Amino acid sequence: EDVTATTYAESWQGGSPGIDLHRVNAQQTEAGLRADGVTEAELLRFYALLRDPAFVVNSPPLISAQGRRRGR
């Protein structure tokens, strides 16, 4: 009972430390992205956007939930 949830996310600007998570994730999945048809030019453009301060993306959401067991 009394279950609540909170979501936390940030906006990350290109070139900021947080946005590196998106870069690393893309680098780790490049083979799969290419297999699905993403071109080298598209990947290079994406990496360029991640360095551009005018480009802003959201962080992955962090969702926290809490509640109480009935009778406690």
Secondary structure, DSSP 8 states (H G I E B T S, - for coil): ---EEEEE--EEETTSTTTHHHHHHHHHTHHHHHHTT--HHHHHHHHHHHH-TT-EEE---EEEEE---TT-
